[in-house]
Amino acid sequence: MPSLDARLEAALALIHAEVHADIGSDHAALPVELVRRGRVRRAVVVELTPGPLDVARQAVARAGLAGHIDVRAGNGFAPLAPGEVHSASITGMGARTILGILRRAGEEVPPALVLQPNDSAPLLRRWAGEAGFHVTAERLAAGFWNYAVLRFERRPGPDPAYTDLPLAAALEYGPHLLRAADPLLLAQVHADIAHLTPLAAPGRPTQDALETARTALSWLTDPENKKPALRGR
């Protein structure tokens, strides 16, 4: 069983549930470690593709956890019974692919989610606001690039994570990451500004993106804005 890389370790740190589903699990490394470390009592692995499905089954068997981890073939949340799991994770996919899975599930999405998109994390933050979820914790994990890892929980009302933050910057870079002044985030914002500056011009989308990055940098470097991040589980 391979050890978890930084992005999956970050996801694991945000998961704690009685019954958890890992959607598109591939090698099943995350659910195996969730059970081993006592983060979950039982896990369900869902995998659509036959090859990774076999790999997941073999990994669970080698770990001796067949009694705690159920491996199922299927697409997204379809193999799960309504209310069967308390939380779910989707990692290592593009944000639009993750959005498709969530939207097809509709009301069957469990009350807690941990998502690690390979790109476009703002799409998931916007979806959460529309779907009645709050972002309760965020991490950045270093890898080929900085991976955002997000925990969402279904809660009523406006999301307090965005209170007193510049909204465009918080949606783009993450409200909890801004409040924590995450060093990886600061480096990312500097890189974004360097990349966008020669491309930006009035009327271009790159101009808006540059202004958002500059706003984020202003927040991150102003000592008055160094507030503790709101902590998730």
C-alpha positions as CSV (number, residue, x, y, z in Angstrom):
1,M,0.0,0.0,0.0
2,P,1.6,3.3,-1.1
3,S,1.9,6.0,1.6
4,L,-0.3,9.1,1.2
5,D,1.1,12.1,-0.6
6,A,0.7,15.6,0.8
7,R,-2.7,16.2,-0.8
8,L,-4.2,13.0,0.5
9,E,-2.7,13.6,3.9
10,A,-4.4,17.0,3.9
11,A,-7.7,15.4,2.9
12,L,-7.4,12.8,5.6
13,A,-6.9,15.5,8.2
14,L,-10.2,17.0,7.3
15,I,-12.2,13.8,7.5
16,H,-13.8,12.4,10.6
17,A,-17.0,10.4,10.4
18,E,-18.8,7.1,11.3
19,V,-19.3,6.1,7.7
20,H,-17.4,7.8,4.9
21,A,-17.4,7.3,1.1
22,D,-14.4,7.9,-1.2
23,I,-15.7,8.5,-4.7
24,G,-13.3,7.6,-7.5
25,S,-10.9,6.1,-5.0
26,D,-8.5,4.5,-7.5
27,H,-6.0,2.6,-5.2
28,A,-8.1,3.0,-2.0
29,A,-5.1,4.4,-0.1
30,L,-7.2,7.2,1.5
31,P,-10.0,5.0,2.9
32,V,-7.5,2.4,4.1
33,E,-5.6,5.0,6.1
34,L,-8.9,6.6,7.4
35,V,-9.8,3.2,8.9
36,R,-6.3,2.4,10.1
37,R,-6.0,5.7,11.9
38,G,-9.5,5.7,13.4
39,R,-10.7,8.6,11.4
40,V,-13.7,6.6,10.3
41,R,-15.4,3.4,11.5
42,R,-16.4,2.2,8.1
43,A,-15.7,3.3,4.5
44,V,-17.3,2.7,1.1
45,V,-15.1,2.9,-1.9
46,V,-16.8,3.8,-5.2
47,E,-14.9,3.3,-8.5
48,L,-16.3,3.4,-12.0
49,T,-13.4,2.0,-14.0
50,P,-12.7,-1.8,-13.9
51,G,-8.9,-1.5,-13.6
52,P,-8.9,0.8,-10.6
53,L,-11.8,-1.1,-9.1
54,D,-9.7,-4.3,-9.1
55,V,-6.8,-2.4,-7.6
56,A,-9.0,-1.0,-4.8
57,R,-10.3,-4.4,-4.0
58,Q,-6.9,-5.9,-3.8
59,A,-5.6,-3.1,-1.6
60,V,-8.4,-3.5,0.8
61,A,-7.9,-7.2,1.0
62,R,-4.1,-6.8,1.5
63,A,-4.8,-4.4,4.3
64,G,-7.1,-6.9,6.0
65,L,-9.9,-4.4,6.1
66,A,-12.6,-6.1,4.0
67,G,-14.9,-6.1,7.1
68,H,-14.6,-2.3,7.3
69,I,-14.3,-1.1,3.7
70,D,-16.9,-2.0,1.1
71,V,-15.7,-1.6,-2.5
72,R,-18.5,-1.0,-5.0
73,A,-18.6,-0.5,-8.8
74,G,-20.6,2.5,-10.0
75,N,-20.7,6.2,-11.0
76,G,-20.5,8.9,-8.3
77,F,-23.0,8.5,-5.5
78,A,-25.3,6.1,-7.3
79,P,-24.1,3.0,-5.5
80,L,-24.8,4.5,-2.1
81,A,-28.2,4.2,-0.3
82,P,-29.8,7.5,0.8
83,G,-28.3,8.5,4.1
84,E,-25.9,5.6,4.2
85,V,-22.7,7.8,4.6
86,H,-22.1,10.8,6.8
87,S,-19.4,12.3,4.6
88,A,-17.6,11.8,1.3
89,S,-14.4,12.7,-0.4
90,I,-13.6,13.3,-4.0
91,T,-9.9,13.8,-4.8
92,G,-7.6,14.0,-7.8
93,M,-10.1,15.2,-10.3
94,G,-10.8,18.4,-12.2
95,A,-13.2,20.8,-10.5
96,R,-15.7,20.5,-13.4
97,T,-15.7,16.7,-13.1
98,I,-16.3,17.0,-9.4
99,L,-19.1,19.4,-10.0
100,G,-20.8,17.0,-12.4
101,I,-20.7,14.3,-9.8
102,L,-22.2,16.5,-7.1
103,R,-24.9,17.9,-9.4
104,R,-26.0,14.5,-10.5
105,A,-26.3,13.4,-6.9
106,G,-28.5,16.3,-6.0
107,E,-30.1,15.9,-2.6
108,E,-28.2,12.6,-2.1
109,V,-25.0,14.5,-1.4
110,P,-24.0,13.7,2.2
111,P,-23.9,16.6,4.8
112,A,-20.1,16.8,4.8
113,L,-17.7,16.8,1.9
114,V,-13.9,16.9,1.5
115,L,-12.9,17.8,-2.0
116,Q,-9.5,18.1,-3.6
117,P,-9.7,19.5,-7.1
118,N,-6.7,19.5,-9.5
119,D,-7.8,22.9,-10.7
120,S,-10.4,25.7,-10.4
121,A,-11.2,25.5,-6.7
122,P,-13.3,28.7,-6.9
123,L,-15.9,26.8,-8.9
124,L,-16.4,24.5,-5.9
125,R,-16.6,27.4,-3.4
126,R,-19.3,29.0,-5.6
127,W,-21.2,25.8,-5.9
128,A,-21.1,25.4,-2.1
129,G,-22.7,28.8,-1.6
130,E,-25.5,27.9,-4.1
131,A,-26.1,24.4,-2.7
132,G,-26.4,25.3,1.0
133,F,-22.9,24.3,2.1
134,H,-20.3,26.3,4.2
135,V,-16.6,26.0,3.7
136,T,-15.5,25.0,7.2
137,A,-11.8,24.2,6.6
138,E,-9.2,24.5,3.9
139,R,-5.6,23.3,3.3
140,L,-3.0,23.8,0.6
141,A,-0.8,20.9,-0.2
142,A,2.4,21.2,-2.2
143,G,2.9,19.0,-5.2
144,F,3.2,19.5,-9.0
145,W,1.3,22.7,-8.0
146,N,-0.5,23.8,-4.9
147,Y,-3.5,21.6,-4.4
148,A,-6.5,23.1,-2.5
149,V,-8.2,20.7,-0.1
150,L,-11.7,21.9,1.0
151,R,-14.1,20.7,3.7
152,F,-17.8,21.7,3.1
153,E,-20.7,21.1,5.6
154,R,-24.4,21.6,4.9
155,R,-25.5,24.5,7.1
156,P,-28.2,27.1,6.9
157,G,-27.7,30.8,6.2
158,P,-24.8,32.8,4.8
159,D,-21.3,31.3,5.2
160,P,-19.5,33.2,8.1
161,A,-16.1,32.2,6.6
162,Y,-16.5,35.1,4.1
163,T,-17.4,37.8,6.7
164,D,-15.3,40.9,6.5
165,L,-13.2,39.5,3.6
166,P,-13.0,40.8,0.0
167,L,-15.4,38.4,-1.6
168,A,-13.7,38.0,-5.0
169,A,-10.3,37.3,-3.3
170,A,-11.9,34.9,-0.8
171,L,-13.7,32.9,-3.5
172,E,-10.5,32.7,-5.6
173,Y,-8.0,31.9,-2.9
174,G,-10.0,30.6,0.0
175,P,-11.4,32.4,3.0
176,H,-9.7,30.2,5.6
177,L,-6.4,30.3,3.7
178,L,-6.5,34.1,3.6
179,R,-7.2,34.4,7.3
180,A,-4.4,32.1,8.1
181,A,-2.0,33.9,5.7
182,D,-0.9,30.5,4.5
183,P,2.8,30.8,3.3
184,L,2.0,28.6,0.2
185,L,-0.9,30.9,-0.6
186,L,1.3,34.0,-0.3
187,A,3.8,32.5,-2.8
188,Q,0.9,31.5,-5.1
189,V,-0.5,35.1,-5.1
190,H,2.9,36.5,-5.9
191,A,3.3,34.1,-8.8
192,D,-0.2,34.9,-10.1
193,I,0.6,38.6,-10.0
194,A,3.8,38.1,-11.9
195,H,2.1,35.9,-14.5
196,L,-1.0,38.2,-15.0
197,T,0.7,41.6,-15.0
198,P,2.0,41.4,-18.6
199,L,-1.3,39.9,-19.8
200,A,-3.7,42.3,-18.2
201,A,-5.4,45.2,-20.0
202,P,-8.7,47.1,-19.4
203,G,-11.7,44.9,-20.5
204,R,-9.8,41.7,-20.4
205,P,-10.6,38.9,-17.9
206,T,-7.0,38.9,-17.0
207,Q,-7.4,42.4,-15.6
208,D,-10.1,41.3,-13.2
209,A,-7.9,38.3,-12.2
210,L,-5.0,40.6,-11.6
211,E,-7.0,43.0,-9.4
212,T,-8.3,40.0,-7.4
213,A,-4.7,38.8,-6.9
214,R,-3.6,42.3,-5.8
215,T,-6.5,42.5,-3.4
216,A,-5.5,39.1,-1.9
217,L,-1.9,40.3,-1.5
218,S,-3.0,43.4,0.2
219,W,-5.0,41.3,2.7
220,L,-2.2,38.9,3.3
221,T,0.5,41.5,3.9
222,D,-1.6,43.9,6.1
223,P,-0.8,43.1,9.8
224,E,-4.3,44.3,10.8
225,N,-5.8,41.3,8.8
226,K,-3.8,38.6,10.6
227,K,-6.8,36.8,12.2
228,P,-7.0,33.2,13.3
229,A,-8.5,30.9,10.7
230,L,-11.9,29.4,11.5
231,R,-11.1,25.8,12.3
232,G,-12.9,22.7,10.8
233,R,-12.7,19.2,12.1
